[in-house]
Amino acid sequence: MVKLVEQCSGVGDLMRHDQVIRQVHYEFSVFQGMVPQSGLPIPGQRTLTGSLDFEPARESADLIGHVLTLKLEDGRHVGITLTGEGGAIAEGRHGTGACLCC
C-alpha cells in the first residue's frame, strides 16, 4: 500500500555538483510505502515522480541518468534523476537518502 505524502510545484534551481545549471519549473509527488495492517510508514519505501521544464532534445542531454539536486522554493534540496522523457524526473540518491532536508 502506498500513500501520497506530498505534492510540490514551483520554480527552483537545478544543480549539479553544487553548481546551478539553471532555474526550472518543477512539479512532483512523493508516495510513501505503508504497512497495510498498522498504517505505519515503511522506511526506505518512498517514491518521487514528476517533471521539470527540461527538454533533452534542446538542452544538455548529458544530464540524463545522473543524480542532480533540485533546490525547491522553500529552500529544501531533493536528489533527482532526469529520466529523459520530456523532463520526467525520478528520485535520485545522494549518499544514504534522496532528500537532503531530513
Secondary structure as GFF3:
##gff-version 3
##sequence-region A 1 102
A	DSSP	beta_strand	2	16	.	.	.	ID=ss1
A	DSSP	beta_strand	19	34	.	.	.	ID=ss2
A	DSSP	beta_strand	41	52	.	.	.	ID=ss3
A	DSSP	three_ten_helix	61	63	.	.	.	ID=ss4
A	DSSP	beta_strand	67	71	.	.	.	ID=ss5
A	DSSP	beta_strand	77	82	.	.	.	ID=ss6
A	DSSP	beta_strand	88	91	.	.	.	ID=ss7
###
